[in-house]
Amino acid sequence: MTSVAPVPFIIEESSISRAWARAFLRVMDNSGTRISPLVVSIGGFGPEGEIPEDGAMRAAMDTALDAFDDWDVETVAFTIFPERYWRMAQGDRTKFFGMCRSALPRLMAMNPTSNRRGLYFGRLVAYGSGPCDGNQLEWVLSQYLGRPGVRHSMFQAAIFDPARDHVPDAQLGFPCLQQVSFVPTDDGGLVINAFYPTQQLFHRAYGNYLGIAQLGAFMAHEMKLQLARVNITVGIEKLDRPGKTNPHLVPLTAAARACLSSVTTPAHAAVSAAK
């Protein structure tokens, strides 16, 4: 018997809100609870790293997450890129990285259930080994800014660590993100690519999209480039819980449909930036 691999479902959109809405409705409007594999490509970023969102879609997402006492979108994004630390650092990269590393023990202690194995930005700036004292982002930036013609394969950062993460647990909440890479374009742009073996569509995906975009905007700013595109590849995008018939998903589904039916303009788009 010949096995036929599933064809990737590809989403190309102009905002993280529209990209998430399209993935969500793909599951809600069809049988099953998974998309495998899923490829999401998002553009539409502003010249200063502004990240386009639909305000109504974001509000509906946070309301639905709150109904399940789950992390809101900003909190999920924070685990990948702590944007408020970047704002507090006022553009000082060294200060920003120092704040991130200093905060890690406290953040892990505050939520030992979810954060006992670490946070994504912790693996990015304090991996535990490697050059720049394990700060993979500083290594990428120092190599890009330090000399011309550096091979692009150098511009990547790992989250997954076999020494720590190859464990026989039945379920493992962290890390779902495996790695990120940064690709400068010939016209002064920057593309960030991220790979997730699995991802929770309801509980984490929207915040993950935002966090990856904020990370890309930060790296683009430091590399003196413009964030051009965010690409996210997911091996299995799943809506395991809540069930598709859960009443809290009714207004969220309506917001997703409205988001896709609208034309994004500055008048009604909520825009965030990583600067």
Secondary structure, DSSP 4 states (H G I P E B T S, - for coil): ----PPPPEEEEESSHHHHHHHHHHHHHTSSSSEESSEEEEE----TT-EEEEEHHHHHHHHHHHHHTT---HHHHHHHH--HHHHHHHTT-HHHHHHHHHHHHHHHHHHSHHHHTT--HHHHHH--SSSTGGG-HHHHHHHHHHHSTT--GGGSEEE---HHHH----S---S----EEEEEE-TTSEEEEEEEEEEEEIIIIIHHHHHHHHHHHHHHHHHTT-EEEEEEEEEEEEE--SS-TT-TTHHHHHHHHHHHHHSPP-TTTEEEEE--
